[in-house]
Amino acid sequence: MLTAPDTELNEVLSHYDLGQLAAHERDRRGTVNTSYFIVMLHGGRLRKYFLRRYKLGIRREEILFEHALIKHIFRQQACPVARVHPTRAGETFIHRPDLEAGGQGAFYAVFDYLPGEDRYTWVGPRCTPRETRNAGALLARFHRAVSTLTPPGKRVEPKIVELLDVIDGAWVEGRAKSKGTVFDADLAEHFELIRGSIAETRAALQEPAAHALPEVIIHSDFHPGNLKFEGEAISGLVDFDWAKVDLRAFDIGLALWYFCVSWEPRLDGRLRLGDAQTFLAAYQRELHRQRELPPLSEAELGVLPHLINAGNIYVIYWTIRDYFGKEVDAREYRVYLNHHVAFARWFNRPVNRANLAAMLAGVPRT
């Protein structure tokens, strides 16, 4: 007897020449899209793929942007990315308009299955020094590869400079629509701290020097949970549906927040400066070896502290949108919120700012 996922997946896969569905398993790690590991039988051989149903509300132009990006990187063999498979009609996705959700339907795509271990999530990662170096070098190769691409479509999310205004509004609105949980109590307690953090970062990015910072296509979700590992080598980079054109240094600031901010109870919110330097040095060294894209400039390194803080604020936005837009566990999301608060407190201390500046002074230059 076919289950609902069997019926859905078979209908989607009928648009492809990949064979017959032999097995499937829901990917429980994803929190935004709905994805499956699928096994297809074709010509007497079994092969594994990754099938994604995109979140409701995503636009066609956003998927065109993402898939052009993946195809470009795959052709260049710049990063270990999963090839997106064409349908029989030659498209890289299909749209099923006959679903619920107000007639929006859903978009689907099929990708190669990448080898390696899903070792981390975005919560509580602690990469080894070599994994951190490999990640920094990989982000540099990603930026270099996409610096030559002008893709069709676009991501509709604003750039970080404009998005900070949106986040500020969402933070204020959140206090006004409390659900009466422990999450809401903590939001109210730390309201002014986070509001002030948003205001300071927004002001820093309005300075004339920040206006001239270079933009590239950024991954916008480069964290250990979106990497696959074989030993300490990175065997896969995934999840490009957040990619957009924005400040290159913001992508690095967000990555440093994900990779290097501690979740350990007594150190929660503390930026591990040694890990950050390891990541940045690897990024810079990788770009010293070529001519297409220069390493981070003095101006980018100068504003990087504020862009690490912008990374914290950016993920706060995800946290509060999920909390107020879905049925979630208030205690779980309270942990996320307090992690953001802990970093904001760390970042506010002058001694930590001074130590961060000293670390950045030691990062290799052009």
C-alpha positions as CSV (number, residue, x, y, z in Angstrom):
1,M,0.0,0.0,0.0
2,L,1.4,3.4,-1.0
3,T,1.8,6.0,1.7
4,A,1.3,9.7,1.1
5,P,5.1,10.3,0.7
6,D,5.2,7.4,-1.7
7,T,2.5,8.9,-3.9
8,E,4.0,12.4,-3.8
9,L,7.6,11.2,-4.5
10,N,6.5,8.8,-7.3
11,E,4.6,11.6,-9.0
12,V,7.5,14.0,-8.8
13,L,10.0,11.3,-10.0
14,S,7.8,10.5,-13.0
15,H,9.2,13.7,-14.5
16,Y,12.8,12.3,-14.4
17,D,14.7,9.4,-16.1
18,L,16.2,8.1,-12.9
19,G,14.4,4.8,-12.7
20,Q,12.0,3.4,-10.1
21,L,11.8,4.5,-6.5
22,A,13.1,1.7,-4.4
23,A,13.3,3.3,-0.9
24,H,13.1,6.7,0.7
25,E,13.8,8.3,4.1
26,R,12.9,11.7,5.4
27,D,15.8,14.0,6.2
28,R,15.0,15.1,9.8
29,R,17.8,17.6,9.9
30,G,16.2,20.1,7.7
31,T,14.1,22.8,9.4
32,V,13.0,24.9,6.4
33,N,12.5,22.7,3.4
34,T,11.2,19.1,3.4
35,S,13.7,16.7,2.0
36,Y,14.2,13.0,1.4
37,F,17.0,10.6,0.8
38,I,15.8,8.4,-2.1
39,V,17.1,5.2,-3.7
40,M,16.4,4.6,-7.3
41,L,16.6,1.4,-9.3
42,H,17.8,1.9,-12.8
43,G,19.2,-0.7,-15.2
44,G,19.6,-3.2,-12.4
45,R,21.6,-0.8,-10.2
46,L,20.7,1.2,-7.1
47,R,21.7,4.8,-6.8
48,K,21.0,7.3,-4.0
49,Y,19.8,10.9,-4.5
50,F,18.5,13.8,-2.5
51,L,15.0,15.1,-3.3
52,R,13.8,18.5,-1.9
53,R,10.4,20.0,-1.6
54,Y,11.0,23.7,-1.2
55,K,9.4,25.7,1.5
56,L,6.0,27.2,0.7
57,G,6.3,30.8,-0.5
58,I,9.6,30.4,-2.4
59,R,9.6,32.1,-5.8
60,R,10.5,30.6,-9.1
61,E,13.2,33.3,-9.6
62,E,14.8,32.3,-6.3
63,I,15.1,28.7,-7.5
64,L,16.5,29.7,-10.9
65,F,19.1,31.8,-9.0
66,E,20.1,28.9,-6.8
67,H,20.3,26.3,-9.5
68,A,22.3,28.5,-11.8
69,L,24.7,29.0,-8.9
70,I,25.0,25.2,-8.3
71,K,25.5,24.4,-12.0
72,H,28.2,27.1,-12.3
73,I,30.2,25.8,-9.3
74,F,29.8,22.2,-10.4
75,R,31.1,23.0,-13.9
76,Q,34.1,24.7,-12.3
77,Q,34.7,21.9,-9.8
78,A,35.5,24.6,-7.4
79,C,33.6,23.1,-4.4
80,P,32.1,19.7,-3.7
81,V,28.5,20.4,-4.5
82,A,25.6,18.1,-5.5
83,R,24.7,18.3,-9.1
84,V,21.0,19.2,-9.7
85,H,19.3,16.8,-12.1
86,P,17.3,17.9,-15.1
87,T,13.7,16.7,-15.7
88,R,12.8,15.1,-19.0
89,A,11.7,18.6,-20.1
90,G,15.2,20.0,-19.4
91,E,14.2,22.0,-16.3
92,T,16.1,21.8,-13.0
93,F,12.9,21.7,-10.9
94,I,9.2,20.9,-11.2
95,H,6.2,22.7,-9.9
96,R,3.1,20.9,-8.6
97,P,0.3,23.5,-8.6
98,D,-2.4,21.2,-7.4
99,L,-1.6,21.2,-3.7
100,E,-3.2,22.9,-0.8
101,A,-1.8,26.1,0.8
102,G,-3.9,28.5,-1.1
103,G,-3.1,27.1,-4.5
104,Q,0.6,28.0,-4.3
105,G,1.6,24.4,-5.0
106,A,5.2,23.3,-4.3
107,F,8.5,23.2,-6.1
108,Y,10.8,20.1,-6.2
109,A,14.3,19.4,-7.3
110,V,16.5,16.3,-7.3
111,F,20.2,16.4,-6.5
112,D,23.1,13.9,-6.3
113,Y,23.7,12.4,-2.9
114,L,27.1,13.6,-1.6
115,P,29.3,11.2,0.3
116,G,30.5,11.8,3.8
117,E,29.3,12.3,7.3
118,D,26.8,14.9,8.6
119,R,28.9,15.6,11.6
120,Y,27.5,18.8,13.0
121,T,24.3,21.0,13.0
122,W,24.3,24.7,13.4
123,V,23.8,24.2,17.2
124,G,26.8,23.6,19.3
125,P,29.4,22.8,16.6
126,R,33.1,22.5,17.7
127,C,35.2,21.8,14.6
128,T,38.8,20.7,14.9
129,P,41.5,23.1,13.8
130,R,41.9,21.3,10.5
131,E,38.2,21.3,9.8
132,T,38.1,25.0,10.6
133,R,41.0,25.7,8.2
134,N,39.4,23.6,5.5
135,A,36.1,25.4,6.0
136,G,37.8,28.8,5.6
137,A,39.5,27.8,2.5
138,L,36.3,26.3,1.1
139,L,34.4,29.6,1.6
140,A,37.2,31.4,-0.3
141,R,36.9,29.0,-3.2
142,F,33.1,29.4,-3.2
143,H,33.5,33.2,-3.3
144,R,36.1,33.0,-6.1
145,A,34.0,30.7,-8.2
146,V,30.8,32.8,-8.0
147,S,32.6,36.1,-8.5
148,T,32.4,35.4,-12.3
149,L,28.7,34.5,-12.4
150,T,25.8,36.7,-13.3
151,P,22.9,34.3,-12.7
152,P,19.2,34.5,-13.8
153,G,16.7,35.3,-11.1
154,K,17.5,36.6,-7.6
155,R,16.9,36.0,-3.9
156,V,14.1,38.3,-2.7
157,E,15.5,38.8,0.8
158,P,17.0,42.3,1.2
159,K,20.8,42.8,1.7
160,I,21.9,42.9,5.3
161,V,22.1,46.7,5.4
162,E,18.4,47.0,4.5
163,L,17.5,43.8,6.4
164,L,18.6,45.3,9.7
165,D,15.7,47.7,9.6
166,V,13.3,44.8,9.0
167,I,14.8,42.8,11.8
168,D,14.5,45.8,14.2
169,G,10.8,46.0,13.3
170,A,10.3,42.3,13.9
171,W,12.1,42.5,17.3
172,V,9.8,45.3,18.4
173,E,6.7,43.5,17.1
174,G,7.8,40.4,18.9
175,R,7.5,42.1,22.3
176,A,4.0,43.3,21.4
177,K,2.6,39.8,20.5
178,S,3.8,37.7,23.5
179,K,2.6,34.2,23.8
180,G,3.2,34.4,27.5
181,T,6.0,31.7,27.6
182,V,9.5,31.7,29.0
183,F,10.8,32.7,25.6
184,D,8.7,35.9,25.7
185,A,9.8,36.6,29.3
186,D,13.5,36.5,28.1
187,L,12.7,38.6,25.1
188,A,11.3,41.3,27.3
189,E,14.1,41.1,29.7
190,H,16.8,41.5,27.0
191,F,14.8,43.7,24.7
192,E,16.9,46.8,25.1
193,L,20.2,44.9,24.8
194,I,19.4,43.4,21.4
195,R,17.7,46.6,20.2
196,G,20.8,48.5,21.0
197,S,23.0,45.9,19.3
198,I,20.9,46.2,16.1
199,A,21.1,50.0,16.2
200,E,24.9,50.0,16.7
201,T,25.5,47.6,13.8
202,R,23.1,49.4,11.6
203,A,24.9,52.7,12.2
204,A,28.3,51.1,11.5
205,L,27.1,49.8,8.1
206,Q,25.8,53.3,7.2
207,E,29.3,54.7,7.4
208,P,30.8,55.8,4.0
209,A,33.6,53.1,4.3
210,A,31.0,50.4,4.5
211,H,29.1,51.6,1.4
212,A,32.2,50.8,-0.7
213,L,32.7,47.2,0.5
214,P,32.7,44.6,-2.3
215,E,29.6,42.4,-3.0
216,V,29.6,38.9,-4.3
217,I,27.1,36.0,-4.3
218,I,27.2,34.8,-0.7
219,H,26.2,31.4,0.6
220,S,24.4,33.1,3.6
221,D,24.1,29.9,5.6
222,F,27.7,28.7,5.7
223,H,27.8,26.7,8.9
224,P,29.2,23.3,10.0
225,G,25.8,21.6,9.6
226,N,25.8,22.5,5.8
227,L,29.1,20.6,5.3
228,K,29.8,16.9,5.0
229,F,33.1,15.4,6.1
230,E,35.3,12.5,5.3
231,G,37.8,12.5,8.1
232,E,38.7,16.1,8.5
233,A,38.3,16.8,4.7
234,I,35.1,18.5,3.5
235,S,33.3,16.2,1.0
236,G,30.2,18.3,0.5
237,L,28.8,21.9,0.7
238,V,25.0,22.0,0.6
239,D,21.9,24.2,1.0
240,F,22.3,27.1,-1.4
241,D,18.7,28.3,-1.1
242,W,19.7,31.2,1.1
243,A,22.3,32.5,-1.3
244,K,22.0,36.0,-2.5
245,V,24.1,39.0,-3.6
246,D,25.4,40.9,-0.6
247,L,28.5,42.0,1.2
248,R,31.3,39.4,0.9
249,A,32.4,40.3,4.4
250,F,28.9,39.6,5.8
251,D,29.2,36.0,4.6
252,I,32.4,35.7,6.5
253,G,31.1,37.4,9.6
254,L,28.1,35.1,9.6
255,A,30.3,32.0,9.1
256,L,32.6,33.1,12.0
257,W,29.5,33.5,14.2
258,Y,28.4,29.9,13.3
259,F,31.8,28.3,13.6
260,C,33.5,30.1,16.4
261,V,30.9,31.2,19.0
262,S,30.8,28.8,21.9
263,W,27.7,27.1,23.1
264,E,29.3,25.5,26.2
265,P,27.4,26.5,29.4
266,R,30.1,28.5,31.1
267,L,31.4,30.0,27.8
268,D,28.1,30.5,26.0
269,G,28.3,33.4,23.6
270,R,32.1,33.8,23.7
271,L,33.8,34.2,20.3
272,R,36.7,31.7,20.2
273,L,39.3,34.1,18.8
274,G,41.9,31.4,18.0
275,D,39.3,29.5,15.9
276,A,38.3,32.7,14.1
277,Q,41.9,33.5,13.3
278,T,42.4,30.0,11.9
279,F,39.3,30.4,9.7
280,L,40.3,33.8,8.4
281,A,43.9,32.9,7.8
282,A,42.9,30.0,5.7
283,Y,40.4,32.2,3.7
284,Q,43.1,34.8,3.0
285,R,45.8,32.2,2.1
286,E,43.4,30.5,-0.4
287,L,42.8,33.8,-2.2
288,H,46.5,34.8,-2.2
289,R,47.0,31.9,-4.6
290,Q,45.0,33.3,-7.5
291,R,44.0,36.5,-9.3
292,E,40.3,36.3,-9.8
293,L,39.2,37.6,-6.3
294,P,41.4,39.5,-3.8
295,P,41.6,38.5,-0.2
296,L,39.8,40.6,2.4
297,S,40.8,44.2,2.3
298,E,41.7,46.4,5.2
299,A,38.3,48.0,4.9
300,E,36.5,44.6,5.1
301,L,38.6,43.5,8.1
302,G,37.9,46.9,9.8
303,V,34.1,46.4,9.6
304,L,34.2,42.6,10.2
305,P,33.5,42.9,14.0
306,H,30.2,44.6,13.2
307,L,29.4,42.0,10.5
308,I,30.0,39.1,13.0
309,N,27.5,40.9,15.2
310,A,25.2,41.3,12.1
311,G,25.5,37.5,11.8
312,N,24.1,37.1,15.4
313,I,21.3,39.5,14.6
314,Y,20.5,37.7,11.3
315,V,20.0,34.4,13.1
316,I,17.9,36.2,15.8
317,Y,15.6,37.1,12.9
318,W,15.3,33.4,12.0
319,T,14.7,32.5,15.7
320,I,11.9,35.0,16.2
321,R,10.2,34.4,12.8
322,D,10.1,30.7,13.6
323,Y,8.9,31.3,17.2
324,F,6.0,33.6,16.2
325,G,5.2,32.0,12.9
326,K,5.1,28.3,13.8
327,E,4.1,25.9,16.6
328,V,7.5,25.4,18.3
329,D,8.9,24.4,21.7
330,A,9.3,27.7,23.7
331,R,12.0,26.1,25.9
332,E,14.0,25.0,22.9
333,Y,13.8,28.5,21.3
334,R,14.6,30.1,24.6
335,V,18.0,28.3,24.4
336,Y,18.6,29.9,21.0
337,L,17.5,33.3,22.2
338,N,19.8,33.2,25.2
339,H,22.7,32.2,23.0
340,H,22.1,35.3,21.0
341,V,21.9,37.4,24.2
342,A,25.1,35.8,25.5
343,F,27.0,36.8,22.3
344,A,25.5,40.4,22.4
345,R,26.8,40.7,26.0
346,W,30.3,39.4,25.0
347,F,30.4,41.8,22.1
348,N,29.4,44.8,24.2
349,R,32.5,44.4,26.5
350,P,35.3,46.8,25.5
351,V,38.0,44.2,26.4
352,N,36.5,41.7,24.1
353,R,36.3,44.3,21.3
354,A,40.0,45.1,21.9
355,N,41.0,41.4,21.8
356,L,38.9,40.9,18.6
357,A,40.7,43.9,17.0
358,A,44.1,42.5,18.0
359,M,43.2,39.1,16.5
360,L,42.2,40.8,13.2
361,A,45.4,42.8,13.1
362,G,47.3,39.4,12.9
363,V,45.2,38.1,9.9
364,P,47.3,37.9,6.7
365,R,46.7,40.9,4.3
366,T,46.9,41.2,0.6
